[in-house]
């Protein structure tokens, strides 16, 4: 689930060139990764929706940065 939500992207860097090894066809929301893990149970308490929202925004920003790095470093 970590890979499918892009929390743990699969990529490699060779000689400064980024290559994403796996891009989910249908990127899942971060809740799919967090919900089964009891250590994150508190995030789903009423009033904590903002935490999941911020978590998702951070994962999305990092994923976009990785996509950008792949595009930039693969230009010839």
C-alpha positions as CSV (number, residue, x, y, z in Angstrom):
1,X,0.0,0.0,0.0
2,X,2.9,2.3,0.6
3,X,3.9,2.1,-3.0
4,X,0.3,2.3,-4.3
5,X,-0.2,5.6,-2.4
6,X,3.2,6.9,-3.4
7,X,4.2,7.2,0.3
8,X,7.2,4.9,-0.6
9,X,7.9,5.5,-4.3
10,X,10.1,3.0,-6.2
11,X,12.8,4.8,-8.1
12,X,16.5,4.7,-8.8
13,X,19.1,7.3,-9.5
14,X,22.0,6.4,-11.8
15,X,24.7,9.0,-12.6
16,X,22.3,11.7,-11.5
17,X,19.4,10.5,-13.7
18,X,16.2,9.6,-12.0
19,X,14.0,6.7,-13.1
20,X,10.7,5.9,-11.4
21,X,10.5,2.1,-11.5
22,X,6.8,1.9,-10.7
23,X,4.1,4.4,-11.3
24,X,0.7,3.3,-9.9
25,X,-2.0,3.3,-12.6
26,X,-4.5,4.5,-10.0
27,X,-2.8,6.3,-7.2
28,X,-4.6,5.5,-3.9
29,X,-5.2,8.0,-1.1
30,X,-2.9,7.9,1.8
31,X,-5.7,6.7,4.1
32,X,-5.4,3.3,2.4
33,X,-1.9,3.0,3.7
34,X,-2.6,4.4,7.2
35,X,-5.9,2.9,8.1
36,X,-4.8,-0.8,8.6
37,X,-1.9,0.3,10.9
38,X,-3.0,0.6,14.5
39,X,-0.2,3.1,15.2
40,X,-2.1,5.7,13.0
41,X,-5.5,5.1,14.6
42,X,-5.5,8.5,16.2
43,X,-5.4,10.2,12.8
44,X,-8.9,8.9,12.2
45,X,-10.4,10.4,15.3
46,X,-13.0,13.1,14.8
47,X,-11.3,16.5,14.5
48,X,-8.1,15.1,13.1
49,X,-9.1,15.2,9.5
50,X,-6.6,18.1,9.0
51,X,-3.8,15.7,9.8
52,X,-4.7,13.3,7.0
53,X,-5.2,16.2,4.6
54,X,-1.7,17.6,5.4
55,X,-0.2,14.1,5.2
56,X,-1.8,13.7,1.7
57,X,-0.6,17.1,0.6
58,X,3.0,16.2,1.6
59,X,2.9,12.9,-0.1
60,X,1.5,14.5,-3.3
61,X,4.2,17.2,-3.2
62,X,7.0,14.7,-2.8
63,X,5.6,12.5,-5.6
64,X,5.3,15.6,-7.9
65,X,8.9,16.5,-7.1
66,X,10.0,13.0,-8.0
67,X,8.1,13.1,-11.3
68,X,9.7,16.5,-12.1
69,X,13.2,15.2,-11.3
70,X,12.6,12.3,-13.6
71,X,11.5,14.5,-16.4
72,X,14.3,17.1,-15.9
73,X,17.1,14.6,-15.6
74,X,16.0,12.5,-18.6
75,X,16.0,15.4,-21.1
76,X,18.7,15.1,-23.7
